[in-house]
Amino acid sequence: MSASDSTGPARRLNNPYASLISQSTTTIPSFTLESGVTLHDVPVAYKTWGKLNPRGDNCLVICHALTGSADVEDWWGPLLGVDRAFDPTRWFIFCGNVIGSPYGTISSLTTDRDGRVYGPEMSGSSVKDDVRLHYLVLRSLGVNSIAAVIGGSMGGMTTLEYPLNTPPGFVKHIVPLATSARHSAWCISWGEAQRQSIYSDPDYRDGYYYEVPSESGGVRVDLTNQPNRGLAAARMAALLTYRSRDSFESRFGRRAGGKSKVPKGGVRIMGGPETTDPSAPGEAELADPRYRAWKEHNDGHRSGGRRGSEPVSRPGSSAGVPVLAGIGAASGSGLAGSASDASSSTGEQPVPESNGSVRPGDAETEAVASGVSANGGGVRDGKSASGTGADRSGQKVFSAQSYLRYQGDKFTSRFDANCYIHITRKLDTHDLSHPSTQSDPPTISSQLPPPSDDPDELSQSLQHALSLLPPALVIGIESDGLFTTTEQKELAAHIPDAELVLIPSPDGHDGFLLEFEAINGWVEGWLRRKMPDFYTDEARLIRPEEYGKEADEFGAKKDSVFGEAEADVTRW
């Protein structure tokens, strides 16, 4: 199971997301997952900072969160620097990319020995697997023991698993932030809702969305092709769990979103509202209240079709009565057989022609059913249900809506849908008390008692697992609604030598990625108290002037690609 250095196999070069990061890659010849499946030629992406001392014991391991990467400098940058919590002049700092992530380690984007992309056929993994895989890399780098493991959210789960899934005594200290000893029903439910968002996108195609038609009539692989609408919706839902109600209210309130910059292509200043969108409705269309209702109803919907600004069947078309895609116009009896057949055989969304017939083709925006307005009231002969026919064209896009849409688009440009599904399922398996199925090398986790269905025994087994952990600094965020302060108190109560810190951030769960100054102060102070020998002048392996002194501020200097820090919050 030794690791061999690699300059980057072809399968990694074909991964568009791994290329976002400058990092190292090593290949593990074979690795057996907790499920019993053995993977071969396993790429592992990682980054390091600092220098390993002769004893090989000055290692800090940083563990990233669900959509994070090995690039700690991107998402926890203010904590990395001279005289910061992660000081590269004193510590050898390691961060490995987890299994299933799109950023370089084996995942759904990796090709197997036969040259086929794993895609949805990638075997599921657990947090325990990540620890055991990264242990092999650490040993190949000469690390003999880890001074401390630090991580938040999913990274906090990895942090808790590290001492239990490496040889006893290999990990000396841990700092878990905003995490839990086992994934809660609340978190499992949110993960399921997010996966269902992806599954509901017609472009998902059971996870084989990267297979696209080639010019020769066959199939080619395009790893940038994916169900963007479903993945964006999943990200939006996730973001709501990462923040708090009060943080959204104070930041957005009921303010409207800002205007986009005008591109060089020109702007319409007559014949309708000022716009740079050639598909935007003109004055004649806006005069139709049914058209306005349709536009308002579908505001924010990302159509897959070429004519996304048009209804599938425009109100007032020659068909007389508009119909939904695939719905029988006259009988209203459900899916038309030809539409269903076309959709299932070609993978394309059936779209009604302007005369009401159905053809296979572009995945279009669904039309508003005949006579139903956006606000639920009936519309007949150009008049609203109230009989006024009032102008309702002033649809307001709230700032909060605009922000979520921006975040969805930003996310689909840097993450893969199959990888998102894989990692959320990984989180669901997290249970510190569950014994490891692997015992090479021997670990504490592999010797834990088998799981039980009895609630009392479940609680006792979790407490027992926590009692086997080394000294810990547990950090929670007071407003965290995903990993609550109750769960942080549970960790601190059962880890023998633990301190608990609660940070009063209004930012919810994401506080662990935003409260840089508070986290830096607590972590660095605790490390100094617990391991003073690493803070002597002699223990500094790199002169500060050689590394470069960091600025005194803790604010974000640039937008994080893999985290939540935003230098310019008005960009969206």
PEFEN-V146335 format. One record per residue. N is the residue number from 0. RES is the residue in three letters. SS is DSSP state (H for helix, E for strand, L for the rest). OMEGA is omega in whole degrees, 0 to 359 (NA if undefined). Layout:
n & res & ss & omega
N & RES & SS & OMEGA
N & RES & SS & OMEGA
This chain:
n & res & ss & omega
0 & MET & L & 180
1 & SER & L & 180
2 & ALA & E & 177
3 & SER & E & 182
4 & ASP & E & 179
5 & SER & E & 176
6 & THR & L & 177
7 & GLY & L & 179
8 & PRO & L & 184
9 & ALA & H & 183
10 & ARG & H & 177
11 & ARG & H & 180
12 & LEU & H & 180
13 & ASN & L & 182
14 & ASN & L & 184
15 & PRO & L & 183
16 & TYR & L & 178
17 & ALA & H & 181
18 & SER & H & 177
19 & LEU & H & 188
20 & ILE & L & 170
21 & SER & L & 187
22 & GLN & L & 177
23 & SER & E & 177
24 & THR & E & 174
25 & THR & E & 182
26 & THR & E & 175
27 & ILE & E & 184
28 & PRO & E & 177
29 & SER & E & 182
30 & PHE & E & 181
31 & THR & E & 180
32 & LEU & L & 177
33 & GLU & L & 180
34 & SER & L & 182
35 & GLY & L & 178
36 & VAL & L & 178
37 & THR & E & 177
38 & LEU & E & 180
39 & HIS & E & 179
40 & ASP & E & 188
41 & VAL & E & 176
42 & PRO & E & 177
43 & VAL & E & 179
44 & ALA & E & 180
45 & TYR & E & 174
46 & LYS & E & 177
47 & THR & E & 174
48 & TRP & E & 177
49 & GLY & L & 187
50 & LYS & L & 178
51 & LEU & L & 179
52 & ASN & L & 183
53 & PRO & L & 180
54 & ARG & L & 181
55 & GLY & L & 185
56 & ASP & L & 181
57 & ASN & L & 185
58 & CYS & E & 168
59 & LEU & E & 176
60 & VAL & E & 178
61 & ILE & E & 183
62 & CYS & E & 184
63 & HIS & L & 182
64 & ALA & L & 189
65 & LEU & L & 183
66 & THR & L & 179
67 & GLY & L & 181
68 & SER & L & 178
69 & ALA & L & 183
70 & ASP & L & 180
71 & VAL & H & 182
72 & GLU & H & 180
73 & ASP & H & 189
74 & TRP & H & 174
75 & TRP & L & 186
76 & GLY & H & 181
77 & PRO & H & 178
78 & LEU & H & 185
79 & LEU & E & 180
80 & GLY & L & 181
81 & VAL & L & 180
82 & ASP & L & 171
83 & ARG & L & 181
84 & ALA & L & 178
85 & PHE & E & 185
86 & ASP & L & 183
87 & PRO & L & 177
88 & THR & L & 179
89 & ARG & L & 188
90 & TRP & L & 166
91 & PHE & E & 189
92 & ILE & E & 183
93 & PHE & E & 171
94 & CYS & E & 180
95 & GLY & E & 176
96 & ASN & L & 187
97 & VAL & L & 175
98 & ILE & L & 178
99 & GLY & L & 179
100 & SER & L & 180
101 & PRO & L & 190
102 & TYR & L & 167
103 & GLY & L & 176
104 & THR & L & 183
105 & ILE & L & 184
106 & SER & L & 177
107 & SER & L & 180
108 & LEU & L & 182
109 & THR & L & 174
110 & THR & E & 180
111 & ASP & L & 182
112 & ARG & L & 180
113 & ASP & L & 178
114 & GLY & L & 180
115 & ARG & L & 176
116 & VAL & E & 180
117 & TYR & L & 180
118 & GLY & H & 181
119 & PRO & H & 180
120 & GLU & H & 176
121 & MET & L & 181
122 & SER & L & 179
123 & GLY & L & 180
124 & SER & L & 179
125 & SER & L & 176
126 & VAL & H & 178
127 & LYS & H & 178
128 & ASP & H & 180
129 & ASP & H & 180
130 & VAL & H & 182
131 & ARG & H & 179
132 & LEU & H & 181
133 & HIS & H & 176
134 & TYR & H & 179
135 & LEU & H & 179
136 & VAL & H & 180
137 & LEU & H & 179
138 & ARG & H & 179
139 & SER & H & 178
140 & LEU & L & 178
141 & GLY & L & 180
142 & VAL & L & 180
143 & ASN & L & 175
144 & SER & L & 182
145 & ILE & E & 179
146 & ALA & E & 179
147 & ALA & E & 172
148 & VAL & E & 186
149 & ILE & E & 178
150 & GLY & E & 180
151 & GLY & E & 179
152 & SER & L & 175
153 & MET & H & 176
154 & GLY & H & 175
155 & GLY & H & 175
156 & MET & H & 178
157 & THR & H & 179
158 & THR & H & 180
159 & LEU & H & 182
160 & GLU & H & 186
161 & TYR & H & 182
162 & PRO & L & 184
163 & LEU & L & 185
164 & ASN & L & 169
165 & THR & L & 181
166 & PRO & L & 180
167 & PRO & L & 179
168 & GLY & L & 182
169 & PHE & L & 179
170 & VAL & E & 185
171 & LYS & L & 183
172 & HIS & E & 176
173 & ILE & E & 176
174 & VAL & E & 176
175 & PRO & E & 179
176 & LEU & E & 172
177 & ALA & L & 186
178 & THR & L & 181
179 & SER & L & 179
180 & ALA & L & 173
181 & ARG & E & 184
182 & HIS & L & 185
183 & SER & L & 176
184 & ALA & H & 178
185 & TRP & H & 181
186 & CYS & H & 179
187 & ILE & H & 181
188 & SER & H & 177
189 & TRP & H & 177
190 & GLY & H & 179
191 & GLU & H & 179
192 & ALA & H & 179
193 & GLN & H & 177
194 & ARG & H & 180
195 & GLN & H & 175
196 & SER & H & 179
197 & ILE & H & 181
198 & TYR & H & 185
199 & SER & L & 178
200 & ASP & L & 180
201 & PRO & L & 180
202 & ASP & L & 181
203 & TYR & L & 174
204 & ARG & H & 178
205 & ASP & H & 177
206 & GLY & H & 180
207 & TYR & L & 184
208 & TYR & L & 181
209 & TYR & L & 177
210 & GLU & E & 184
211 & VAL & E & 181
212 & PRO & E & 177
213 & SER & L & 181
214 & GLU & L & 181
215 & SER & L & 180
216 & GLY & L & 179
217 & GLY & L & 180
218 & VAL & E & 175
219 & ARG & E & 181
220 & VAL & E & 175
221 & ASP & L & 185
222 & LEU & L & 176
223 & THR & L & 179
224 & ASN & L & 181
225 & GLN & L & 180
226 & PRO & L & 187
227 & ASN & H & 183
228 & ARG & H & 180
229 & GLY & H & 180
230 & LEU & H & 178
231 & ALA & H & 179
232 & ALA & H & 178
233 & ALA & H & 179
234 & ARG & H & 179
235 & MET & H & 179
236 & ALA & H & 180
237 & ALA & H & 182
238 & LEU & H & 179
239 & LEU & H & 178
240 & THR & H & 181
241 & TYR & H & 181
242 & ARG & L & 179
243 & SER & L & 179
244 & ARG & H & 184
245 & ASP & H & 180
246 & SER & H & 177
247 & PHE & H & 182
248 & GLU & H & 182
249 & SER & H & 183
250 & ARG & H & 187
251 & PHE & L & 186
252 & GLY & L & 177
253 & ARG & L & 180
254 & ARG & L & 177
255 & ALA & E & 179
256 & GLY & L & 180
257 & GLY & L & 180
258 & LYS & L & 176
259 & SER & L & 176
260 & LYS & L & 181
261 & VAL & L & 179
262 & PRO & L & 183
263 & LYS & L & 184
264 & GLY & L & 178
265 & GLY & L & 182
266 & VAL & L & 176
267 & ARG & E & 181
268 & ILE & L & 175
269 & MET & L & 179
270 & GLY & L & 181
271 & GLY & L & 178
272 & PRO & L & 178
273 & GLU & L & 182
274 & THR & E & 173
275 & THR & L & 182
276 & ASP & L & 182
277 & PRO & L & 180
278 & SER & L & 180
279 & ALA & L & 183
280 & PRO & L & 175
281 & GLY & L & 184
282 & GLU & H & 182
283 & ALA & H & 181
284 & GLU & H & 181
285 & LEU & H & 178
286 & ALA & L & 180
287 & ASP & L & 183
288 & PRO & H & 179
289 & ARG & H & 177
290 & TYR & H & 179
291 & ARG & H & 179
292 & ALA & H & 179
293 & TRP & H & 180
294 & LYS & H & 180
295 & GLU & H & 182
296 & HIS & H & 185
297 & ASN & L & 178
298 & ASP & L & 180
299 & GLY & L & 179
300 & HIS & L & 180
301 & ARG & L & 181
302 & SER & L & 177
303 & GLY & L & 185
304 & GLY & L & 180
305 & ARG & L & 183
306 & ARG & L & 187
307 & GLY & L & 181
308 & SER & L & 181
309 & GLU & L & 173
310 & PRO & L & 175
311 & VAL & L & 173
312 & SER & L & 185
313 & ARG & L & 171
314 & PRO & L & 179
315 & GLY & L & 180
316 & SER & L & 183
317 & SER & L & 179
318 & ALA & L & 179
319 & GLY & L & 180
320 & VAL & L & 181
321 & PRO & L & 181
322 & VAL & L & 174
323 & LEU & L & 179
324 & ALA & L & 175
325 & GLY & L & 181
326 & ILE & E & 180
327 & GLY & L & 186
328 & ALA & L & 187
329 & ALA & L & 188
330 & SER & L & 184
331 & GLY & L & 188
332 & SER & L & 177
333 & GLY & L & 185
334 & LEU & E & 174
335 & ALA & L & 185
336 & GLY & H & 182
337 & SER & H & 180
338 & ALA & H & 180
339 & SER & H & 181
340 & ASP & H & 182
341 & ALA & H & 182
342 & SER & H & 184
343 & SER & H & 184
344 & SER & H & 184
345 & THR & H & 184
346 & GLY & L & 180
347 & GLU & L & 180
348 & GLN & E & 177
349 & PRO & E & 181
350 & VAL & E & 179
351 & PRO & E & 170
352 & GLU & L & 181
353 & SER & L & 179
354 & ASN & L & 175
355 & GLY & L & 178
356 & SER & L & 184
357 & VAL & E & 175
358 & ARG & E & 173
359 & PRO & E & 179
360 & GLY & E & 186
361 & ASP & L & 174
362 & ALA & L & 189
363 & GLU & L & 172
364 & THR & L & 179
365 & GLU & L & 181
366 & ALA & L & 173
367 & VAL & L & 181
368 & ALA & L & 185
369 & SER & L & 173
370 & GLY & L & 180
371 & VAL & E & 181
372 & SER & L & 183
373 & ALA & L & 183
374 & ASN & L & 176
375 & GLY & L & 180
376 & GLY & L & 180
377 & GLY & E & 177
378 & VAL & L & 181
379 & ARG & E & 175
380 & ASP & L & 175
381 & GLY & L & 180
382 & LYS & E & 178
383 & SER & L & 181
384 & ALA & L & 179
385 & SER & L & 177
386 & GLY & L & 184
387 & THR & L & 184
388 & GLY & L & 187
389 & ALA & L & 179
390 & ASP & L & 179
391 & ARG & L & 185
392 & SER & L & 183
393 & GLY & L & 180
394 & GLN & L & 183
395 & LYS & L & 174
396 & VAL & L & 183
397 & PHE & E & 180
398 & SER & H & 179
399 & ALA & H & 177
400 & GLN & H & 181
401 & SER & H & 181
402 & TYR & H & 180
403 & LEU & H & 179
404 & ARG & H & 177
405 & TYR & H & 181
406 & GLN & H & 177
407 & GLY & H & 180
408 & ASP & H & 180
409 & LYS & H & 183
410 & PHE & H & 182
411 & THR & H & 178
412 & SER & L & 183
413 & ARG & L & 183
414 & PHE & L & 182
415 & ASP & L & 184
416 & ALA & H & 179
417 & ASN & H & 178
418 & CYS & H & 179
419 & TYR & H & 177
420 & ILE & H & 182
421 & HIS & H & 186
422 & ILE & H & 177
423 & THR & H & 175
424 & ARG & H & 175
425 & LYS & H & 179
426 & LEU & H & 181
427 & ASP & H & 182
428 & THR & L & 188
429 & HIS & L & 175
430 & ASP & E & 186
431 & LEU & L & 184
432 & SER & L & 182
433 & HIS & L & 184
434 & PRO & L & 175
435 & SER & L & 178
436 & THR & L & 183
437 & GLN & L & 183
438 & SER & L & 177
439 & ASP & L & 3
440 & PRO & L & 178
441 & PRO & L & 180
442 & THR & L & 177
443 & ILE & L & 182
444 & SER & H & 181
445 & SER & H & 181
446 & GLN & H & 178
447 & LEU & L & 179
448 & PRO & L & 179
449 & PRO & L & 182
450 & PRO & L & 179
451 & SER & L & 177
452 & ASP & L & 180
453 & ASP & L & 183
454 & PRO & H & 181
455 & ASP & H & 179
456 & GLU & H & 177
457 & LEU & H & 179
458 & SER & H & 180
459 & GLN & H & 181
460 & SER & H & 178
461 & LEU & H & 177
462 & GLN & H & 179
463 & HIS & H & 179
464 & ALA & H & 179
465 & LEU & H & 181
466 & SER & H & 181
467 & LEU & L & 183
468 & LEU & L & 179
469 & PRO & L & 179
470 & PRO & E & 187
471 & ALA & E & 166
472 & LEU & E & 181
473 & VAL & E & 181
474 & ILE & E & 178
475 & GLY & E & 177
476 & ILE & E & 187
477 & GLU & L & 184
478 & SER & L & 182
479 & ASP & L & 178
480 & GLY & L & 181
481 & LEU & L & 174
482 & PHE & L & 193
483 & THR & L & 178
484 & THR & H & 176
485 & THR & H & 179
486 & GLU & H & 177
487 & GLN & H & 178
488 & LYS & H & 178
489 & GLU & H & 178
490 & LEU & H & 184
491 & ALA & H & 183
492 & ALA & H & 188
493 & HIS & H & 171
494 & ILE & L & 190
495 & PRO & L & 183
496 & ASP & L & 185
497 & ALA & E & 171
498 & GLU & E & 180
499 & LEU & E & 176
500 & VAL & E & 175
501 & LEU & E & 182
502 & ILE & E & 183
503 & PRO & L & 180
504 & SER & L & 176
505 & PRO & L & 189
506 & ASP & L & 177
507 & GLY & H & 183
508 & HIS & H & 182
509 & ASP & H & 176
510 & GLY & H & 181
511 & PHE & H & 176
512 & LEU & H & 184
513 & LEU & H & 182
514 & GLU & L & 188
515 & PHE & H & 186
516 & GLU & H & 181
517 & ALA & H & 181
518 & ILE & H & 179
519 & ASN & H & 182
520 & GLY & H & 181
521 & TRP & H & 183
522 & VAL & H & 182
523 & GLU & H & 179
524 & GLY & H & 180
525 & TRP & H & 179
526 & LEU & H & 179
527 & ARG & H & 181
528 & ARG & H & 185
529 & LYS & H & 185
530 & MET & L & 184
531 & PRO & H & 182
532 & ASP & H & 180
533 & PHE & H & 183
534 & TYR & H & 173
535 & THR & L & 178
536 & ASP & L & 181
537 & GLU & L & 183
538 & ALA & L & 178
539 & ARG & L & 187
540 & LEU & L & 179
541 & ILE & L & 179
542 & ARG & L & 183
543 & PRO & H & 181
544 & GLU & H & 177
545 & GLU & H & 181
546 & TYR & H & 183
547 & GLY & L & 181
548 & LYS & L & 180
549 & GLU & L & 175
550 & ALA & L & 183
551 & ASP & L & 185
552 & GLU & L & 178
553 & PHE & L & 180
554 & GLY & L & 179
555 & ALA & L & 179
556 & LYS & L & 178
557 & LYS & L & 176
558 & ASP & L & 177
559 & SER & L & 177
560 & VAL & L & 187
561 & PHE & L & 179
562 & GLY & L & 186
563 & GLU & L & 182
564 & ALA & L & 179
565 & GLU & L & 179
566 & ALA & L & 180
567 & ASP & L & 185
568 & VAL & L & 181
569 & THR & L & 186
570 & ARG & L & 182
571 & TRP & L & NA
